[in-house]
Amino acid sequence: MPPIPPPFQIKDVEVTDRSTSFKGFFTIEQLTLKHRTFDGEWLGPFTRELFRRGEAVCVLLFDPKRQTVVLTEQFRVGAIDDERSPWLLELVAGMVEDGETWQQVAQRETQEEAGCQFYQLIPICDYWVSPGGCDERVMLYCGLIDSEQVGGVHGLAQEHEDIRLVTLSLEEAKQALADGVINNAAAIIALQWLQLHHKQLLSELTD
């Protein structure tokens, strides 16, 4: 099998014009650009709209002692037409602000949305959410917690947050995935990661 060829780089794209089409809670830019093609030529120039969302951090809260996960439940306008409910079961999550590291965001959002702190933070992966037209990049973590006193409703009033915490056993979380009750990318990826690495994780914690 031939090796995978190296990918193109940023230098293989030329942006000749960039303007802001909309600026509100989010920003939409219009770009005129061209890029190299696989046959060695150039494609373009052409225009694309880019939804500027920025970087986000999501944390799966896992209690290894009780074998439970703690999820958030809140209204999401993007899911307003969801047949089941626009209130989604998700991970603790937040946007990266200027000067913040991913780890700092994970710590801040865990406190704000769940009222607790993790004692260990394990990287899962980072991924582009919808790169066909959005620049949002998500960093996923698993945060190990003691969930005994974790629960209730949280969030910042000034950010119009109303976040209820939901604690599920690993089996309940697995069934919620199978039933489509958990239906957002970050939670699906993180919970599937936990299923794959659960035994190894517990082994490492008890060594």
Solvent accessible surface area in square Angstrom, and as a share of the most:
residue,aa,sasa,rsa
1,M,231,1.03
2,P,111,0.70
3,P,121,0.76
4,I,164,0.83
5,P,102,0.64
6,P,120,0.75
7,P,106,0.67
8,F,95,0.39
9,Q,99,0.44
10,I,160,0.81
11,K,156,0.66
12,D,11,0.06
13,V,67,0.39
14,E,75,0.34
15,V,63,0.36
16,T,90,0.53
17,D,82,0.42
18,R,121,0.44
19,S,54,0.35
20,T,81,0.47
21,S,69,0.45
22,F,112,0.47
23,K,157,0.67
24,G,46,0.44
25,F,187,0.78
26,F,63,0.26
27,T,22,0.13
28,I,60,0.31
29,E,23,0.10
30,Q,71,0.32
31,L,16,0.08
32,T,32,0.19
33,L,21,0.10
34,K,59,0.25
35,H,60,0.27
36,R,92,0.33
37,T,32,0.18
38,F,196,0.82
39,D,111,0.57
40,G,53,0.51
41,E,110,0.49
42,W,86,0.30
43,L,91,0.45
44,G,39,0.38
45,P,97,0.61
46,F,48,0.20
47,T,69,0.40
48,R,134,0.49
49,E,99,0.45
50,L,38,0.19
51,F,70,0.29
52,R,87,0.32
53,R,72,0.26
54,G,30,0.29
55,E,63,0.28
56,A,6,0.05
57,V,1,0.01
58,C,11,0.06
59,V,1,0.00
60,L,0,0.00
61,L,0,0.00
62,F,0,0.00
63,D,1,0.01
64,P,19,0.12
65,K,164,0.69
66,R,84,0.31
67,Q,54,0.24
68,T,22,0.13
69,V,0,0.00
70,V,1,0.01
71,L,0,0.00
72,T,0,0.00
73,E,33,0.15
74,Q,13,0.06
75,F,87,0.36
76,R,87,0.32
77,V,110,0.63
78,G,80,0.77
79,A,18,0.14
80,I,102,0.52
81,D,125,0.65
82,D,37,0.19
83,E,170,0.76
84,R,117,0.43
85,S,26,0.17
86,P,27,0.17
87,W,118,0.41
88,L,15,0.08
89,L,19,0.09
90,E,20,0.09
91,L,3,0.01
92,V,0,0.00
93,A,23,0.18
94,G,13,0.12
95,M,61,0.27
96,V,37,0.22
97,E,104,0.46
98,D,151,0.78
99,G,84,0.80
100,E,44,0.20
101,T,67,0.39
102,W,65,0.23
103,Q,99,0.44
104,Q,92,0.41
105,V,0,0.00
106,A,0,0.00
107,Q,97,0.43
108,R,62,0.23
109,E,12,0.05
110,T,0,0.00
111,Q,89,0.40
112,E,45,0.20
113,E,5,0.02
114,A,2,0.02
115,G,38,0.37
116,C,20,0.12
117,Q,74,0.33
118,F,35,0.14
119,Y,133,0.51
120,Q,78,0.35
121,L,38,0.19
122,I,29,0.15
123,P,85,0.54
124,I,27,0.14
125,C,48,0.29
126,D,60,0.31
127,Y,42,0.16
128,W,136,0.48
129,V,66,0.38
130,S,60,0.39
131,P,96,0.60
132,G,78,0.75
133,G,29,0.28
134,C,16,0.09
135,D,32,0.17
136,E,23,0.10
137,R,73,0.27
138,V,6,0.04
139,M,16,0.07
140,L,0,0.00
141,Y,5,0.02
142,C,0,0.00
143,G,0,0.00
144,L,0,0.00
145,I,2,0.01
146,D,85,0.44
147,S,11,0.07
148,E,109,0.49
149,Q,159,0.71
150,V,23,0.13
151,G,33,0.31
152,G,47,0.46
153,V,94,0.54
154,H,53,0.23
155,G,26,0.25
156,L,48,0.24
157,A,89,0.69
158,Q,139,0.62
159,E,97,0.44
160,H,171,0.76
161,E,42,0.19
162,D,99,0.51
163,I,0,0.00
164,R,134,0.49
165,L,16,0.08
166,V,34,0.20
167,T,66,0.39
168,L,27,0.13
169,S,40,0.26
170,L,43,0.21
171,E,116,0.52
172,E,92,0.41
173,A,3,0.03
174,K,107,0.45
175,Q,93,0.41
176,A,13,0.10
177,L,31,0.15
178,A,81,0.63
179,D,91,0.47
180,G,36,0.35
181,V,43,0.25
182,I,3,0.01
183,N,58,0.30
184,N,27,0.14
185,A,54,0.42
186,A,15,0.12
187,A,0,0.00
188,I,54,0.28
189,I,57,0.29
190,A,0,0.00
191,L,5,0.02
192,Q,93,0.41
193,W,37,0.13
194,L,4,0.02
195,Q,87,0.39
196,L,148,0.74
197,H,65,0.29
198,H,38,0.17
199,K,173,0.73
200,Q,106,0.47
201,L,11,0.05
202,L,46,0.23
203,S,58,0.37
204,E,101,0.45
205,L,62,0.31
206,T,114,0.66
207,D,148,0.77
